[in-house]
Amino acid sequence: MSTVAVTLSIVSINFNDATGLERTAKSINSLNFKDFEWIVIDGGSKDASVEIAKKYSADKLISEKDKGIYDAMNKGISLASGRLIIFMNSGDSFFSAGCLDFLTGIDQGLCLIHADALCCKDNRSFKRISKIKGPLSFLSLTSYCHQSIIYNLEAIKNIGGYTLDLTISSDYDLTYRYTKRFGAIKQYSIIARHELDGVSNLRRFDAIKENLKSLRKNGPFYVFFLLLIIMPLMVLKMFVIAGMEKMGLLWGYRRARGYLRGDSKTDNNTLN
């Protein structure tokens, strides 16, 4: 196990997904940026996951039963020794070998760094633009991709990590609390390839309810109130998206929208 301080801790959460973990591991090994440690938090898998983690030389590895993904992420935080931390869970991967090159010599203080992501499913993809600009950004369910956010380890510990009271939106809750407290900086490039898991409309609705719970708890009240007002429109949008997906129109719409907004560009630029 690595005990040397590094710039970045990469945490991968896994449970019985050896194939996905290997895809993640290969992308980590291909990075040009090498000042990192790789931490694998496995939930006690019965497949070859632990062997895969060892094969690709995980610096720190735990394989034991946990209380869910956010409990596992908190374990990753407790084991991390990097100045920065990113969660690249099993099945997801870094976008390119050079996508973390901008971290060399960078010091953004306690602000989180958020970047864009390539969302993929069934050999199709679209670019998700990260739009964290303050509390109002969190009125959208798609204002960021968790796999393309780099947190400061000291700051993430300071706010207590992930809450286990939320089962779907604890990453939303943490990122919201973090942004309110420490701020955010945009990296204008793609960091992650995120595999969409086909979450149902019911779980999306549950996610909105948990988002409301987070905003009500963390304030300010006007953000919670605005989300409460637009909630019916968000639910309607979810049903429209589900209908477009069934008709095979969703991916064409996403790509067309991306081209109209200029989202189709995948250049890795410097941190602004």
Secondary structure, 3 states (H helix, E strand, C coil): CCCCCCCEEEEEEECCCHHHHHHHHHHHHCCCCCCEEEEEEECCCCCCHHHHHHHCCCCEEEECCCCCHHHHHHHHHHHCCCCEEEECCCCCEECCCCCCHHHCCCCCCCCEEEEEEEEEECCEEEEECCCCCCHHHHHCCCCCCHHHEEEEHHHHHHCCCCCCCCCCCHHHHHHHHHHHHHCEEEEEEEEEEEECCCCCHHHHHHHHHHHHHHHHHHCCHHHHHHHHHHHHHHHHHHHHHHHHHHCCCHHHHHHHHHHHHCCCCCCCCCEC
